[in-house]
Amino acid sequence: MAEAEIQQTGDAAGLAALIARAAGQTGEKARGLPPVDRWNPPFCGDIDMEIRADGTWFYLGTPIGRQPLVRLFSTVLRKDEDGRTYLVTPVEKVGIRIVDAPFVAVEMSVTEGEEGQVLTFRTNVGDVVEAGPEHPLRFVIHGENRELKPYLHVRGRLEALVSRPVMYDIVELGETVAIDGTEMFCVRSGGAVFPIMPAAELEALSR
């Protein structure tokens, strides 16, 4: 489908109908996760869709208020090697804009598993992800104010930005661990250790 044809859908509902038809071809509707990594459709241009830093989806400059529609879009997201994020169906690939991360982790639970503490996150689009070797956490110190921003791997190259309230919950679970001779402030989940920052930096921030 050409870019002009996609734009002629007119609104987000029309685009959603297109995606719903494509998702129905996969035979994986029950899981809600079509095999987008196996699809290799032609690139059909960019559309005016943006995911803001707070996880709100916009289409044609208007917030998409219907959560089932947002969930549908989220299941056909793919980030490619070029660093861009696309909506992908078996027959087309269209580019969208991402301000920070495509998802936001809005809730966390802590349980005990066979390998110790397990942190399980829920995203704003309904994904439930256990942090561990297959779904690592990474931590970035961002901006002049040195803001701590955690990210959780969800699937493919897609990550969730951990919301600030949940980030504070993670920090409460942190501990100091020696890694390659350096004392690091870390958090554990699923048998893996995820460095947050050098322990010396944490002490400086808390003064």
KARA-V42655 format. One record per residue. N is the residue number from 0. RES is the residue in one letter. PSI is psi in whole degrees, 0 to 359 (NA if undefined). D_LAST is the distance of its C-alpha to the last C-alpha in Angstrom with 2 decimals. Layout:
BEGIN
{{N/RES/PSI/D_LAST} {N/RES/PSI/D_LAST}}
END
This chain:
BEGIN
{{0/M/133/57.57} {1/A/162/57.04} {2/E/318/54.13} {3/A/322/56.51} {4/E/322/57.65} {5/I/316/54.10} {6/Q/333/53.45} {7/Q/354/56.69} {8/T/332/55.28} {9/G/324/54.20} {10/D/175/51.30} {11/A/328/48.73} {12/A/321/51.22} {13/G/319/53.71} {14/L/320/51.25} {15/A/322/50.21} {16/A/321/53.87} {17/L/314/54.16} {18/I/321/51.27} {19/A/320/52.61} {20/R/320/55.96} {21/A/318/54.41} {22/A/328/52.27} {23/G/342/55.45} {24/Q/348/56.98} {25/T/338/54.48} {26/G/12/55.63} {27/E/28/51.99} {28/K/330/51.63} {29/A/323/50.85} {30/R/340/47.60} {31/G/12/46.85} {32/L/87/45.74} {33/P/154/48.46} {34/P/66/48.54} {35/V/332/47.26} {36/D/342/46.47} {37/R/354/50.19} {38/W/142/51.38} {39/N/62/52.24} {40/P/167/53.49} {41/P/151/53.94} {42/F/128/51.26} {43/C/17/52.49} {44/G/180/50.04} {45/D/152/46.99} {46/I/161/46.89} {47/D/70/44.89} {48/M/138/42.42} {49/E/140/38.63} {50/I/116/35.80} {51/R/170/32.88} {52/A/333/29.20} {53/D/5/29.32} {54/G/359/32.30} {55/T/133/34.99} {56/W/134/38.21} {57/F/140/40.27} {58/Y/126/43.90} {59/L/37/45.72} {60/G/4/42.79} {61/T/135/43.01} {62/P/141/40.67} {63/I/107/42.39} {64/G/345/42.25} {65/R/110/44.22} {66/Q/320/41.98} {67/P/327/44.93} {68/L/317/45.52} {69/V/317/41.93} {70/R/319/42.15} {71/L/313/45.41} {72/F/318/43.96} {73/S/333/41.00} {74/T/345/43.43} {75/V/24/44.98} {76/L/144/41.89} {77/R/133/41.68} {78/K/124/39.46} {79/D/178/41.60} {80/E/339/41.07} {81/D/359/41.07} {82/G/356/37.70} {83/R/157/39.34} {84/T/139/39.72} {85/Y/156/43.17} {86/L/127/45.17} {87/V/131/47.75} {88/T/175/51.08} {89/P/341/54.04} {90/V/350/55.65} {91/E/160/52.95} {92/K/124/49.41} {93/V/141/47.72} {94/G/143/44.45} {95/I/170/41.73} {96/R/139/38.40} {97/I/120/34.99} {98/V/318/32.01} {99/D/278/29.39} {100/A/154/30.66} {101/P/336/33.94} {102/F/163/32.54} {103/V/129/29.57} {104/A/114/28.54} {105/V/351/28.46} {106/E/147/28.59} {107/M/139/27.69} {108/S/153/29.25} {109/V/123/28.49} {110/T/171/31.50} {111/E/127/32.58} {112/G/189/35.02} {113/E/330/36.98} {114/E/24/34.14} {115/G/209/31.41} {116/Q/138/28.98} {117/V/126/30.16} {118/L/120/28.28} {119/T/129/30.88} {120/F/147/30.23} {121/R/132/32.50} {122/T/170/32.67} {123/N/346/33.77} {124/V/12/37.22} {125/G/1/37.74} {126/D/142/36.99} {127/V/121/35.74} {128/V/128/34.01} {129/E/122/32.78} {130/A/137/30.00} {131/G/195/31.28} {132/P/324/33.01} {133/E/342/35.19} {134/H/75/32.54} {135/P/157/29.30} {136/L/141/25.87} {137/R/153/24.15} {138/F/132/20.71} {139/V/136/20.23} {140/I/117/17.31} {141/H/137/19.08} {142/G/176/19.23} {143/E/329/17.43} {144/N/2/14.72} {145/R/55/14.27} {146/E/132/15.50} {147/L/123/16.06} {148/K/110/19.81} {149/P/146/21.66} {150/Y/142/25.42} {151/L/130/28.11} {152/H/129/31.46} {153/V/301/34.24} {154/R/155/37.46} {155/G/233/38.96} {156/R/15/36.47} {157/L/137/35.10} {158/E/163/31.53} {159/A/132/29.75} {160/L/128/26.47} {161/V/126/24.48} {162/S/158/23.84} {163/R/315/20.42} {164/P/321/21.14} {165/V/325/22.39} {166/M/319/19.47} {167/Y/323/17.21} {168/D/321/19.93} {169/I/314/19.81} {170/V/324/16.11} {171/E/336/16.88} {172/L/0/19.53} {173/G/157/17.57} {174/E/161/17.86} {175/T/129/17.41} {176/V/137/20.70} {177/A/120/22.06} {178/I/116/23.74} {179/D/41/25.89} {180/G/2/24.10} {181/T/134/20.54} {182/E/116/18.04} {183/M/142/17.48} {184/F/121/15.82} {185/C/170/19.09} {186/V/146/21.21} {187/R/147/24.86} {188/S/132/27.89} {189/G/31/31.60} {190/G/0/31.37} {191/A/154/29.13} {192/V/127/25.58} {193/F/112/23.58} {194/P/134/20.60} {195/I/310/17.73} {196/M/162/15.58} {197/P/139/14.96} {198/A/326/12.82} {199/A/323/11.10} {200/E/321/10.20} {201/L/317/8.87} {202/E/321/6.51} {203/A/321/5.48} {204/L/328/5.59} {205/S/357/3.80} {206/R/NA/0.00}}
END
